[in-house]
Amino acid sequence: MKPILVCGDAMVDEYWHGDVARISPEAPVPVVRVIRQESRKGAADNVVSNCEAMGVDVLEATCFASRKIRVVARSQQVTRIDFDDHVSEHAIKRMEESFYEGLEYAGVVIFSDYGKGALVNVKNLIARAKSERKTVLVDPKGHDYTRYSGADLVKPNLDEMRVVLGGWSDESQLEKKVRALMSETGIERVLLTRAAEGMTLFSIEGVYSVPAAVREVYDVTGAGDTAIAALAVALTRGFDWREAVGIANKAAGIVVQKFGTAVATEKEVFG
């Protein structure tokens, strides 16, 4: 199998675990006594971790963009603290150099866009990948999907899709708006992830929906990363698009039952 090339915004997810025994005398907020800390890879780096956990080699071209601290007391998140770093032109240049170096060897390319600045030139990167006949998957951000012109698939969630389409009244109008978006941008497929309602794939072949794989959700953090990683792994293993969507749905259902940013393993997903 050819490796998967992952490009985009990388983050660090930190978890500060502790107990709450009292309310602060300074303000009506809980005082968390931190007992332990852990650090996990997030965003594009979480996509990398998931691809590797599912048994496929990965080529990485990422920029560090953000650090998130989640304060957790008795398995409940109390607050989140974000540190967004400025992604320098030098860092973007190095990332893009790694992208072009790895592109020759990859079969599937994933762009993990968290809107932090790493993918400022994503349109050019996609064009180069398509010129070399690579399969391009995008986890998108923002309202301008012309940036992803020519991609084989983009994977928005419901909130992201509403930003782009401006909402819809029913499934028929949703399909009409998605197809107009595909026509405008040259995007081949749209995979809409719908949380408890599963996923819907829009393509020239029609509309294909799969129900959610689980009903009990523990933590949705990073589920989108796992979904697009599983989709890429499935395509790399030779599954067709509809089969790959089912596998992505299964993988997302696995990680939402785990705490925090997590991975779905090859054994869990493929048996």
C-alpha positions in Angstrom: 0.0 0.0 0.0 1.2 3.5 -0.8 1.5 5.9 2.2 -1.0 8.6 3.0 0.2 12.2 2.9 -1.3 14.4 5.6 -1.0 18.2 5.3 -2.4 21.0 7.5 -2.7 22.6 10.9 -1.2 20.6 13.8 -2.2 21.0 17.5 -1.5 19.7 20.9 -4.3 18.7 23.1 -3.5 18.7 26.8 -5.7 17.3 29.6 -5.3 18.5 33.2 -7.2 16.0 35.4 -8.2 16.7 38.9 -10.8 17.0 41.6 -13.2 19.7 42.7 -13.7 20.0 46.4 -14.8 23.7 46.8 -15.9 26.8 45.0 -13.4 29.7 44.8 -13.9 32.5 47.3 -12.7 34.9 44.6 -15.5 34.1 42.0 -18.3 31.6 41.7 -16.2 29.0 39.9 -14.9 25.6 40.9 -11.4 25.1 42.2 -9.7 22.2 40.4 -6.8 20.5 42.2 -4.8 19.1 39.3 -3.6 15.5 39.9 -2.1 14.6 36.6 -1.5 15.9 33.1 -1.3 14.3 29.7 -0.6 15.5 26.2 -2.1 14.1 22.9 -1.7 15.0 19.3 -4.5 17.0 17.8 -5.9 18.2 14.4 -3.6 17.1 11.5 -1.4 15.3 13.9 -4.4 13.3 15.2 -5.2 12.4 11.6 -1.6 11.1 11.3 -2.0 9.1 14.5 -5.3 7.5 13.3 -3.9 6.5 9.9 -0.9 4.9 11.6 -3.1 3.2 14.2 -5.1 1.7 11.3 -2.0 0.2 9.8 -1.0 2.6 7.0 2.3 4.4 6.7 2.0 8.2 6.7 4.0 11.1 5.2 3.5 14.2 7.3 3.6 17.9 6.2 2.1 20.0 9.1 2.5 23.3 10.9 2.1 23.6 14.6 -0.8 26.1 15.1 -2.5 25.7 18.5 -2.3 24.3 22.0 -5.5 23.5 23.8 -5.7 22.8 27.5 -8.8 21.0 28.8 -9.3 21.0 32.6 -11.2 17.9 33.6 -12.7 17.1 37.0 -14.2 13.7 37.6 -14.5 12.9 33.8 -16.3 16.2 33.2 -14.6 19.1 31.3 -14.7 22.2 33.4 -13.1 24.7 31.0 -10.8 24.8 27.9 -7.9 27.2 27.4 -6.7 27.9 23.9 -3.3 29.2 22.8 -3.2 30.0 19.1 0.3 30.5 17.6 1.0 32.6 14.6 2.0 30.4 11.7 5.0 32.0 10.1 5.7 32.2 6.4 8.9 30.2 7.1 6.9 27.4 8.8 4.5 27.3 5.9 7.3 27.2 3.4 8.9 24.2 5.2 5.5 22.4 5.4 5.0 22.9 1.7 8.5 21.6 0.9 7.7 18.5 2.9 4.4 18.2 1.0 6.0 18.3 -2.4 8.7 15.9 -1.3 6.2 13.4 -0.1 3.6 13.8 -2.9 5.5 11.5 -5.3 5.2 8.5 -3.0 1.6 9.0 -1.7 -1.6 7.5 -3.0 -4.1 9.5 -1.0 -3.6 13.1 0.3 -5.5 14.5 3.3 -5.7 18.2 3.9 -6.7 18.9 7.5 -7.8 22.6 7.6 -8.5 24.1 11.0 -8.3 27.6 9.7 -5.1 28.4 11.6 -3.1 29.5 8.6 -1.1 26.5 7.5 -3.2 25.9 4.4 -3.1 29.5 3.0 -2.0 28.0 -0.4 -4.3 24.9 -0.3 -5.8 25.6 -3.7 -2.3 25.4 -5.3 -1.4 22.3 -3.3 -4.6 20.5 -4.4 -4.0 21.4 -8.0 -0.5 20.0 -7.8 -1.8 16.8 -6.2 -4.5 16.3 -8.8 -1.9 16.9 -11.6 -0.1 13.9 -10.2 -3.3 11.9 -10.1 -3.6 11.7 -6.3 -6.9 11.2 -4.5 -7.5 14.3 -2.5 -9.6 14.5 0.7 -10.3 17.7 2.6 -11.5 18.3 6.1 -12.6 21.9 5.4 -13.0 25.2 7.3 -14.7 28.5 6.5 -17.2 29.5 3.9 -15.1 29.6 0.7 -15.0 26.1 -0.8 -13.5 27.4 -4.0 -10.2 27.0 -2.1 -10.7 23.3 -2.4 -11.5 23.3 -6.1 -10.8 19.9 -7.7 -10.8 17.9 -4.5 -12.2 14.4 -4.8 -14.0 14.8 -1.5 -14.6 17.4 1.2 -16.0 16.3 4.7 -17.9 19.1 6.5 -20.0 18.6 9.6 -23.5 20.0 9.9 -22.3 23.3 11.4 -19.7 23.8 8.7 -22.2 22.9 6.0 -24.7 25.5 7.3 -21.9 28.2 7.1 -21.4 27.4 3.4 -24.9 26.8 2.3 -26.8 29.1 4.6 -29.1 26.4 5.9 -31.8 24.3 4.2 -35.5 23.5 4.8 -35.5 19.8 3.9 -33.3 17.0 2.4 -34.3 17.9 -1.1 -33.2 21.5 -0.7 -30.0 20.3 1.0 -29.1 18.0 -2.0 -29.9 20.8 -4.5 -27.6 23.2 -2.6 -24.8 20.7 -2.3 -24.9 19.9 -6.0 -24.8 23.5 -6.8 -21.7 23.9 -4.6 -20.1 20.9 -6.3 -20.8 22.3 -9.7 -19.4 25.7 -8.7 -16.2 24.4 -7.1 -15.4 21.3 -9.1 -15.4 19.3 -5.9 -16.3 15.7 -6.8 -18.0 14.5 -3.6 -19.3 15.9 -0.3 -19.4 13.7 2.8 -21.6 15.4 5.3 -21.1 14.1 8.9 -24.3 14.4 10.9 -23.4 13.4 14.4 -26.2 11.2 15.8 -27.7 10.9 12.3 -24.6 9.3 10.7 -23.2 10.4 7.4 -24.4 11.3 3.9 -22.3 11.1 0.7 -23.2 13.3 -2.2 -21.7 12.4 -5.6 -22.5 12.2 -9.3 -23.6 8.6 -8.6 -26.3 9.8 -6.2 -26.9 10.2 -2.5 -25.8 7.5 0.0 -26.5 7.7 3.7 -25.4 5.5 6.6 -26.8 5.7 10.2 -24.7 6.5 13.2 -22.6 3.5 14.3 -23.3 4.1 18.0 -26.0 5.7 20.1 -24.1 6.4 23.3 -21.5 9.2 22.9 -18.9 9.9 25.5 -16.7 12.5 23.8 -16.8 13.8 20.2 -13.4 15.5 20.3 -11.3 14.5 17.3 -14.0 12.3 15.7 -13.8 14.2 12.4 -10.0 13.5 12.3 -10.7 9.8 12.8 -13.4 9.8 10.2 -11.3 11.3 7.4 -8.3 9.1 8.4 -10.4 6.0 8.2 -11.8 7.1 4.8 -8.3 7.5 3.5 -7.2 4.2 4.9 -10.1 2.4 3.4 -9.5 3.9 0.0 -5.8 2.9 0.3 -6.8 -0.6 1.1 -8.9 -0.8 -2.1 -12.5 -0.2 -0.8 -14.8 1.8 -3.0 -16.3 5.2 -2.0 -19.5 3.8 -0.4 -17.6 1.1 1.5 -15.1 3.6 2.6 -17.8 5.9 4.0 -19.2 3.0 6.0 -15.7 2.3 7.4 -15.3 6.0 8.3 -18.7 6.0 10.0 -17.7 2.9 12.0 -14.3 4.4 13.1 -15.9 7.7 14.2 -18.4 5.6 16.3 -15.5 3.9 18.0 -13.6 7.1 19.0 -16.7 8.9 20.4 -16.9 6.2 23.0 -13.4 7.1 24.2 -12.2 10.0 26.3 -10.6 13.0 24.6 -8.6 13.0 21.4 -8.2 9.3 20.6 -7.5 6.8 17.8 -9.4 3.9 16.3 -7.1 0.9 15.7 -6.8 -1.4 12.8 -8.2 -4.3 14.8 -11.2 -2.2 15.9 -12.0 -0.9 12.5 -11.1 -3.8 10.1 -11.2 -6.8 12.5 
